[in-house]
């Protein structure tokens, strides 16, 4: 995401393709879950992890929609 952002900040729209390529497939940006850790094989979740991931999902979806819009209109 930093690479995509840097490209876009430089008006290099290859950042759009780079960002969109992060979505889909196993181990992709869509699979990222925040607020959890694994310690000695035990999964721990931070308080508020549900709300954190709901907000992250909203932002992730909005980024994809915006990238698709830019791709279609440039």
C-alpha positions in Angstrom: 0.0 0.0 0.0 2.9 2.4 0.7 4.2 1.7 -2.8 0.8 2.3 -4.4 0.4 5.5 -2.4 3.9 6.8 -3.3 3.1 6.2 -7.0 -0.2 7.9 -6.8 1.3 10.8 -4.9 3.7 11.3 -7.9 0.7 11.1 -10.3 2.0 7.8 -11.5 -1.2 5.9 -12.1 0.6 2.5 -12.3 -0.1 2.8 -8.5 -3.8 2.0 -9.4 -2.8 -1.3 -11.0 -0.4 -2.1 -8.1 -3.2 -1.4 -5.6 -5.8 -3.5 -7.4 -3.3 -6.4 -7.8 -3.2 -6.6 -3.9 -6.9 -7.8 -3.9 -8.0 -11.3 -4.5 -6.2 -14.6 -4.2 -4.9 -16.5 -1.2 -3.0 -14.3 1.2 -4.1 -11.1 -0.4 -5.0 -7.7 1.1 -8.5 -9.0 1.5 -7.3 -11.7 3.9 -5.6 -9.3 6.3 -7.1 -9.3 9.8 -6.0 -6.7 12.3 -5.9 -6.9 16.1 -4.8 -10.5 16.6 -1.5 -12.2 17.4 -0.3 -15.8 17.8 1.8 -16.6 20.9 3.0 -20.1 21.3 0.2 -21.4 19.1 -2.5 -19.6 21.0 -4.5 -16.9 19.1 -5.1 -13.7 21.0 -7.3 -10.9 19.9 -7.2 -7.3 21.0 -10.2 -5.7 22.7 -12.2 -4.0 20.0 -10.9 -6.2 17.2 -14.3 -6.7 15.7 -14.9 -2.9 15.3 -11.3 -2.4 14.1 -11.7 -5.0 11.4 -15.2 -3.7 10.3 -13.7 -0.2 9.9 -10.6 -1.6 8.1 -12.9 -3.5 5.7 -14.9 -0.4 5.0 -11.7 1.5 4.1 -10.3 -1.4 2.1 -13.5 -1.6 0.1 -13.5 2.2 -0.4 -9.9 2.1 -1.7 -10.8 -0.6 -4.2 -13.9 1.3 -5.4 -11.9 4.5 -5.8 -9.1 2.7 -7.7 -11.6 1.1 -10.0 -13.2 4.5 -10.6 -9.9 6.1 -11.4 -8.9 3.2 -13.7 -12.2 3.5 -15.7 -12.0 7.3 -16.0 -8.3 7.9 -16.9 
